[in-house]
Amino acid sequence: MVKIVKKLLSLKELKRCTFSVHPNAKPAFDFFFNHTHLFCRSRLNTSTLHVLNQNQTFYGIKKQEDEIALFSGYEFIGFDLANIDVTQHNVIILPSLTDEEITLQAWIATLRVVLTSAPTEHLEKFRRALNDSVPSYCIRHLFEQKSITQKVWSEINAVSRDTLAKQNQKMNKTKEPQISIFERLENEYAG
């Protein structure tokens, strides 16, 4: 196995660098922030968020001398790149990763959190969202198959496959267009 050399940025380096989310990590970043979690961030005050997120570790690569593109570390409830003081956190730079490796690391970081906060009443919907959003090579790397099946998902979440099937049926029913009795009669007797 190849040893990956990591570099922890010094306080001096942190102060002069600008930070962004790496483009290959953006889909995982968006997925994390666009899906419902079991917690409600808006109910936590600023000081609570600050305490919960102290000493967070970010991972990134250097795009330019003073520009860091993050691909991991953003997956915590108080992440706000515009308002975070990176000098209060650890930033680890990996010198050479391919775009595919960055994507994989971003999804691993995201899934580490979202898999433990999937809303029970929407497990099937969440499984489908994962299959639609996560690149298949990432799913294959993590689950050793091309997609997350109901069988695997039920085992991970300690629910029966029947529960997922019922959620699936409920989702499909809500997608069917509802036609009122008046519209049905009108269609039936329209000449």
N, C-alpha and C positions, 0 to 999 in steps of 0.2 A: 504494500500500500504506500502511496506517495504521501510524504509529510507536507502539509500545507503550512507555509510560514505566515503567521499573523502578526500584525503590528498594532499595538495600542497607541492611539494618538496622544501626544502630550497636551497639556493645558495650553501651551503656546500655539500649537498647531490647531487645536480646537477653536481658539479665538480668531484665527485668520481665515478659517475655511467657511465655505458656504455649503449648505446641505440641501439635497433634494431626494425624492424617491426615485430609484432607478426605473427607467421605462419598462424593463422586463419584470419588475416587481409590482408595477402599477395595477395589473389585474388582481393580484392577490391582496394588495392594499385596499383596492376598491371593494372587493368581496368582503373583507373583514369589516369595513366601516358601513357597508350597505345592508348587512343582514342583522336581524334581530338577535340579540343575546339575552341571556337570562337576567342581566342587570340593566338598570336604567341610568345611564351616565348623567343625564340631566338632573337627577335627584341628588347627586353628590356635589358638595361645595368645592370650591377651588382648593382650599387647604387640604381637604381629604384626598383629592386627586393628586396633589403634590406629594403627600406622604406616601400614597400607594405606589407612586411611580419613581421614587428616589432611586438613584443609582442604576437606572435602566442601562442595558448594554445594547448598543446598535452595531450592526455589521454593514459594511459598505465597501466600495471600491473607489479609487481615485479616478475621476474622469479627466481632470486637469490638475495642476499642481495644488491649487487651493479649493478644489471642488470635489465634494464627496457625494456619491450616489448610494443611498441606503437601500438595502434589500431585506433587512431583518431588524427587528427591535421596535418597529412601529406598532406591533400588535398588542398594545395595552390601552386601556380605556381613556387615558388622559393625553394620548399623543396628539400634538398639534404643532407641526413643524414650524409654523409661523411664530409661535409663542414659546417654544421650548428653549431653555438655556442648555445647550449641549455641553457646556463646560461643567455641568453638574452630573454628567453621565459618562459612561465609558463608550468609546467608539473604536471598534476594531476594524482594521483594514485588511482585506485579503487581496494580495497583489495580482493574482491572475485567475479569473474565473471566466468560463464561457458564458454566453447569454443563456444557454440552456441550464447551466449550473446555477446561475443567478435566479432564474425562474423557479427551479426546483427548490432552492433554499428559501425563497420567498413564500412558496406554497407550504413548505414544511412548517415554517414559522407561523403562518396564518392558521393552518390546520391544527397545530399544537393547541391553539386557544379555542377555535370554533368547534372542534369536535367535543370539547368538554362543556360547551354552552349551547348545544343544539336544543331548541325549544321542543319539548316532548310532544305537544299537540300538533307540531308541524314537521315531524321527522321525515316523512316521505317527501314533502315539498323541499325540505332542506337537502335530502339525498339527491334529488333531481337537480337542484341548483348546483350542488358540488359536481355532479357528472357533467353538467352543461358548462361549468366555469373552469374547472381544474383541467389542465392539459392531460391527455391520456398517459403520457410518459411519466407524469408525476403520480397519477393514480396507480400506475403499474409499479412504480418504485415503492410506494407506501403500502399498497394492498395486494400486490402481486397478481393483479388482474387488470383488464382493460377498463373496467368501470366498477363502481360500487354497487353491488347487487343488493336486493332486499334481504337476502340471506345474511350477507356480511354485515349489513347495516343493522339488522335486528340483533345480531350477536354483539356488535359493538355497543349498542344502546340498551341492551337487556330488555328488549321488547319482543313480542311474537311477530312473526311475519304476517299473521292475521291482522294485527294492529296496523301495520304498514299498508296492507291491502285495503283495509277499511278507510284509512286516510286517503289512499289513492282514489277509491270510489267516491268519496266525499268531494275531492278536488275535481274529479271529472263531472260530477253532477252540477257543481257551481259553474262550470264552463259552458254547459249546455244553455242555449238561449231560452229564456222563459217566455212562453207565448201565453197571453191571457186568454181566458175563455171567450172573450168578445172577439179577439183576433182569430181564434180557431173557428168560431161560428161564421164570422165574416168570410174567411177563406173557404169554408165548406159550402156556403150558400152563394158565393160570388159566381156570377154567371158569365 
